[in-house]
């Protein structure tokens, strides 16, 4: 189903979306000029034993420096969702503060798809930024390193919130 025709169970409506080129993911958003913030919904196909993440990199183009929101299912079926700064190629992926405000963070898991919701901002450096998205395995209730080849290293791009 194309991102433009997607209907959220929560009835939330997003005016913009992008079908991301790898990892079977979509990003939906509403940019709010008055507050310089963006309401996002990141959707990705996911098995029950994987994590997904979406991130903004305010200082570069790759993974290191990214400010991420990660989500996965615990073995009991509840969903974990939190922010985590990515400071190395082997990050701990533990909850932590980002370099910009993020609020209203939540996630849902239905039909092998994880959706992360959040309000990001104010974004002080404009409306175009580098972003990244990712997926990997979960072991012992903790995200593990993702694959270092193929789609997992192609999952970056530039996003213009006004497009």
Residue pairs with C-beta under 8 A, 6 or more apart in sequence:
2 19
3 17
3 18
3 19
3 26
3 27
3 28
3 43
4 17
6 17
6 26
6 28
6 43
8 14
8 41
8 115
9 108
9 110
10 108
12 41
12 117
13 30
14 28
14 29
14 30
14 39
14 41
15 29
15 30
16 28
16 29
16 30
16 31
16 161
16 163
17 26
17 27
17 28
17 29
18 26
18 27
18 159
19 26
20 26
20 27
20 133
20 155
20 157
21 154
21 157
22 151
22 154
22 155
23 44
23 45
23 133
23 134
23 135
23 151
23 152
23 155
24 44
24 45
25 42
25 43
25 44
25 45
25 52
25 54
25 133
25 135
25 155
26 42
26 43
26 44
27 40
27 41
27 42
27 43
27 54
27 131
27 133
27 159
28 40
28 41
28 42
28 43
29 38
29 39
29 40
29 41
29 161
30 38
30 39
31 37
31 38
31 127
31 161
31 162
32 38
32 39
32 121
35 121
35 122
36 121
36 122
36 123
36 124
37 101
37 119
37 120
37 121
37 122
37 123
38 119
38 120
38 121
38 123
38 161
39 104
39 117
39 118
39 119
40 54
40 116
40 117
40 118
40 119
40 120
41 115
41 116
41 117
42 52
42 54
42 69
42 115
42 116
42 133
43 113
43 114
43 115
44 52
44 113
44 114
44 133
44 135
45 112
45 113
46 52
46 72
46 109
46 112
46 113
46 114
46 135
47 112
48 73
48 109
48 112
49 73
49 137
49 138
50 72
50 135
50 136
50 137
50 138
51 70
51 71
51 72
51 93
51 135
51 136
51 137
51 138
51 143
52 70
52 71
52 72
52 114
52 116
52 133
52 134
52 135
53 68
53 69
53 70
53 71
53 84
53 116
53 133
53 134
53 135
53 143
54 68
54 69
54 116
54 131
54 132
54 133
54 134
55 63
55 66
55 67
55 68
55 69
55 86
55 131
55 132
55 133
55 134
56 66
56 67
56 100
56 120
56 129
56 130
56 131
57 63
57 65
57 66
57 67
57 129
57 130
57 131
57 132
57 156
58 65
58 67
58 99
58 100
58 125
58 129
58 130
59 65
60 130
61 130
61 156
62 132
62 156
63 86
63 89
63 132
63 134
63 156
64 86
64 87
64 88
64 89
65 86
65 87
66 85
66 86
66 132
67 83
67 85
67 86
67 98
67 99
67 100
67 102
68 83
68 84
68 85
68 86
68 98
68 132
68 134
69 81
69 82
69 83
69 84
69 102
69 105
69 116
69 118
70 80
70 81
70 82
70 83
70 84
70 93
70 143
71 79
71 80
71 81
71 107
71 109
71 114
71 116
72 79
72 80
72 114
72 138
72 143
73 79
73 80
73 109
73 114
73 138
74 80
74 141
75 141
79 107
79 108
79 109
79 114
80 107
80 141
81 105
81 106
81 107
81 116
82 95
82 105
83 95
83 96
83 97
83 98
83 102
83 105
84 91
84 92
84 93
84 94
84 95
84 96
85 91
85 96
85 97
85 98
85 99
90 145
93 142
93 143
100 120
100 121
100 122
100 123
100 124
101 120
101 121
101 122
102 118
102 119
102 120
103 118
103 119
104 117
104 118
104 119
105 116
105 117
105 118
106 116
106 117
106 118
107 114
107 115
107 116
107 117
108 114
108 115
108 117
109 115
123 129
123 161
127 160
127 161
127 162
128 158
128 159
128 160
128 161
128 162
129 158
129 159
130 156
130 157
130 158
130 159
131 156
131 157
131 158
131 159
132 155
132 156
132 157
133 155
134 146
134 152
134 155
135 146
135 152
136 143
136 144
136 145
136 146
136 147
136 152
137 143
137 144
137 146
138 144
146 152
